[in-house]
Amino acid sequence: MFGLLQPDKVKVGQRIKEIKESMNLSFTELGNRLGIKKPTISSYVQGYALAPESVINQLSSISGKPVGWFYFGDIEEYIADYLQLKGQNRVVQEHPEVVKAIKEEFYTGEFKNPAWENEVGYPMEEFIDDYFYELQQEVIKEELQKMVRDQIKNLPIADELSKQKKDEAVTVITSGIIEYMNVAGEFNYEKKDDMIKVVKEEVAKFDFFENSKFEDKYLIGKLINILSDNQQTIQLLNHLSKELTDRTFTGLFGGEELVETIQTLRPGLINLSNKISDDQLEDWFEK
């Protein structure tokens, strides 16, 4: 009936006691409602024995609490306990929004996703694993960006760098590290020391005074790269001009102003690239 996460007898007993007290019932009265003797119900409340499924189902019926609550507490507690059991303590402690996001993915309004509901009405462990993997990558990206920014702040040349140069460096360095982690299969938020070590190495060897090249397998990266170069920007505008007006754009006689205006989009694209994940980029376009 249960997966990797097992009910804690003491906590189950505490929840039964909570229901008993909320209904203002004695052990004898509660036992009578459940059809069991006082010593038996007492052993469940004291955490000496785990109440069987039949008793939990009756308690759920008379209290209105879901079966899963008696075994694991509220759904967020259940998700957090499962993730911690899997060794994801830092994520749970530092990013409680991850637990909330998994819960919200399981529910659509007040309706559950029935394909991922286990026998006690809570999300299946496989569902938590799958969705957590996606969320963990977003959390790691956010953490890496913070680490890279902190390392850049401490560089001797930090004052010489514009905000745009710093933002470019954050995006390029973070993307490179994530690409490495993807290939190596080393996405693990718990390994913070390893992440810091890699960040320090990548920041130290990065050339802040060269034009940065962004990962261009997605359109956003291609646009960022194109807009860093005047000639490529002119070619892009020429292509758009031919497509939209059937006229050639030369970039001369005032066209430079249009080139410069279009290139002002580049910082915004870099900022957008910092915020979104590869999975989101995949969803933007047909595969």
C-alpha positions, 0 to 999 in steps of 0.5 A: 500500500505504501511506497518508499515513504512509510507512515510514522506510528507516533505521528499517526497516533498524534493525528488520531488523538487530534481527531479524538480531542476535536470531537470531544470523545473519550477513548471508550467513546471513540472505540465504540464508534470504531467497533474496537476496544479502549486498549486497542484505540489507546495503543494506536494513539500512543504510537505503539501500533499502526492503526490498520487501513480499516480503522483509518478509513472509518476515522476518515469517514467520521472526521472528514479528513482524507485517509492520506492525512492520517498516514502522512499529514497534509499533502505538503508535509507528505511531499516534503517528507518524501523529498527529504527521505530521498536526500533533498534536504537543502531544497526543502529547507531553502526552497519551500516553493518547490513543495508547493509547486508539486502540490499545485501540479497534482491539483487542478483547482480542487480536482486531483490528477487521477493518473498520479493518485496513490491508494491514500489519495496523495501524489504517487512517488513516481509523479513527485520524482518526475516533476521534482527533476524539472523543478530542481533544474530551475532551482539549480540554475537560480542558485548558479546564477547567484553564485556566478554574480557573487564571484564576479562582484569579487573580481578585481576588474568588477568596477570596469564591467558594465551591468550588461557585460556582467549579465552576459557573463552570468548567462554564458557561464551558467549555461555552460555549467548547466550543459556540463551538468546535463551531460554528466548527469550531476544535477544535485542541489545538495552538492553546493560545495561542488557547484561553488568549485565549478563556478569559481573555475569558470569565472576565473577563466572567462574573458569578460572583454570578448564578445560572448557567444551564447548557446544558439540551439534556441532562437533566443541565443541566436538573436543575442549573438546576432545583435552583438554584431552590426553586420549580422544585425543589418543582415537580419533587418534586411531579411525581415525587410524583404519578407515584410516589404519586399525591399532591401535594407542597406543600413545606410543613410540613417539605417544605423539608427534602426540597427542601434534601436534593434540592438537595444533588445539584446539586454532584455533577451539576455535577461529573459534567457536568465529567467527561463529553462531549456524545457520552457524554450522547447515548448515555445517552438514545434519540435 
